[in-house]
């Protein structure tokens, strides 16, 4: 839209079905988004209108709500779903506080998708070989890129906590500062967009796939969650003596109750399960533990005021609005129904069958289809539309024969 049209308040409308567009560009049958495929209104969030600092010509980006023309939020909008979850907490006098940890890879341009990704050539003329995890100089070879990333984050008002090189080859992680869930979802979305745009300027490719490289850790989007009482601002997960409260345990119980049903929301792509089936630091389970990274739900070491629950299941490929909404909705379900969690696990452990999660997209979608909880929390229209779109993507994947199949199976009698 032109700046003049935007400033005049001209309404931008979009076909309703676009909210269910699959990643290949197609759409499920129209019955999933209204047979008329009428319009939605895109209503800009006033605090999320940003001039784009990386653009050579003046441009701005506005994050919008997708609203029905009658004024209410569309049931198909993931941002709208998150706002509804936050409102449900507010009705209990509670406000969620979240933070996201986003991992990503920086690669050289990959013009042939049949070939593996490769690290870029750095300022020293070499490609990283995998010996830079957590090194203080690990991003120096990409200093011009990261310098512009930092400047653009400041220009967009994206506060950062820590930035580090992660375990993978040319893999990095940013921790965004904790705050309001909707704000953090917006910031996570903006940061991913910023990364890709700045990378293109520097002849690089940023990849937020869950598992872009074999034999290498995948990329997560861990979600840290706590709750404060609106009236006092106190963390309701800790009592006055600093001990965990019943609400803390009920929140964990709700997380456990929803993780299997919501796996397809946390791990939305075929590739998501490549990360989860190689479970080093990517736990595919609903166990909980105090400071054990093998558990799907980890309680980080902290002061009572900072007591929180870390959901380690979502990958970097997850929709931040939907992943945060699903995680918080499960926690609130536990609070409303006083659900008790299982016993905490520590050290080496075997995952009980009742705490294991789907390990393929097909299995996760089948679990979501059977979930009455998902329909209660997100509505039948959203869940059925989401399943329809993701089923199209899964079918498209199965329509291709992979190099592994040709390499390994062709010679079989």
Protein Blocks (a to p, Z undefined) as FASTA:
>chain_A
ZZklmmnopacdddfklmmccfkopacdfklnojklpaddddddfklcccdfkbmbdcdd
dddddddfkopacfklmklmmmmmmmmmmmnopacddddddddddddddfblkbccdddd
dfkopacehiaghiaklmmmmmmmmmmmmmmmmmnopacfbdcddfbehiacdddddddf
klmmmmmmmmmmmmmmmmmmnopacdfbfblbghiacdddddddddddfklopafkbcfk
opacfklmmmmmmmmmmmmmmmmmmmmcfklmmmmmmmghiacbfbdcehiakbfbdcdd
ddfklgccddfkbcfkbcfklmmmmmmmmmmmmmmnopacddddehjddddfklcccfbf
klmmmmmmmmmklmmmnojklmmmmmmmmmmmmmmmmmpccfklmmmmmmpZZ
